[in-house]
């Protein structure tokens, strides 16, 4: 889990470790000092209280006028009128308090002064569009001398090694061991070294990993590893893609391993959900009702627990978010959820507020982000509400906060929404 330490205080153990790795003490302390503190919270609370007092006064002034009219009509008793008024007042105040609280932004971390962004976000590392990998929480650059443009997915292993996925016209998996040694494994179309496979995402469960890329020769590019990503082999089961069907690499989260099963989603002219219970030897597929267009479909998927209090994810309960990145403010068809393993899909009663590139579940609450902001859902994707209007790419979390990568070398930190 992410652990962000604020101001310039650095734990002795972290400071000693970072210095031993070649970083100066000043550099380490400066990296911790990059956290931009929010406006004074006490001042914000005073402002909120004043707003609520104004609303309260206006409400009771209106209440007095209404009672004068209702009393003449003799339609309801004074007691009933007061009970109904109290209910409306509580709903009004809660609505104002919640909308004010959800608009509050906590902190911003400036991990780089460059005009870069990160779509690859692990609980220990981030990978950026210019090919740099940053370690959390000190935000030291891991690959100082070798960069790999368009890193779209990143994972840390139980052996504290790094596996990053590079996409675009240089599709590859980069493996970095504990000593900083880098091994880059490229993926080519039909062994043609001039044509790279467009990789979309990967997932790991211990030493087992699953990697998915766009179709080559009309079949999806599917690979697996048994050694933490050091070597890869093709999955035996082949999946024929429809014309215009591919996948999206917006945040590396169109791929997952759930209880040992490989799974991924596709998009474009056809959107589907795939799952394999035998490490890619055979596959089941189900259509997802996204509109058919080149830029339409699921950009991220997430499995849900059976209950909000459970940490165990259920392969039958799935939520996908996406839409059309060319229409970032279009909220229609941006989310679907399934309660039967992808056989059927339902639309939310209230959808996310636009195209979304990443979705995660934390403590029974869903969060998704995209070009025009972040939304959250307390009912496993049935209804969504706005948390922020910031342009964000990928999400992660720790015990208390949600972290969202955004533009210009920044990460935004939000307090988790309370379930009740």
Helices and strands as residue ranges (DSSP letters): H 12-20, H 25-32, E 35-36, H 41-73, H 78-102, E 107-110, E 118-121, E 125-128, E 133-135, E 140-141, E 151-156, E 162-166, E 172-176, E 182-186, E 188-189, E 192-196, E 199-205, E 208-216, E 219-225, E 233-234, E 245-246, E 255-258, E 261-268, E 272-276, E 284-287, E 296-305, E 313-324, G 325-327, E 335-338, E 346-347, E 358-362, E 365-370, E 373-377, E 385-388, E 392-397, E 401-406, E 410-415
